[in-house]
Amino acid sequence: QEVNPETWAVSKSDLFMKDPTGRDPDNIAYGSVLSNDRHAGRSFDYLIANPPYGKDWKRDEDAVRAEHERGAAGRFAPGLPRISDGQLLFLLHMLAHAKEPKEGGSRIAIILNGSPLVTCLLYTSDAADDLLCVDLGGSRITKKKKTYNNI
């Protein structure tokens, strides 16, 4: 899913060139991942994201808070980061779309600048409580020591 119309169009056209049937390009949805999950109810084998660094989520705040209040039925049940940094929301979004281990699990790749792991996750967010038990692809988060270690 892509919020930038130019990037969305380039992604779709690139996939059309690789698969003329149009099956894969139809999976590239347009819109905000945070406020309009166009893949709700689906899980994936692979998830990759490069969320914008330091981008606030004010524009999506009402929808994000509403989904957070849905609890486990929503993507943001573990907690919300500071409004000034929405990168953690992308990680929670991806975890919500990951397959359960009994279904073979998922591979997740996300490019973060460290802010959500240091600032939001370890100091200001209840999201860490639920994420501490998740294998984040070779990263370990230790809340008590307030450190982030890349293994």
Disulfide bonds with the S-S distance in Angstrom:
none
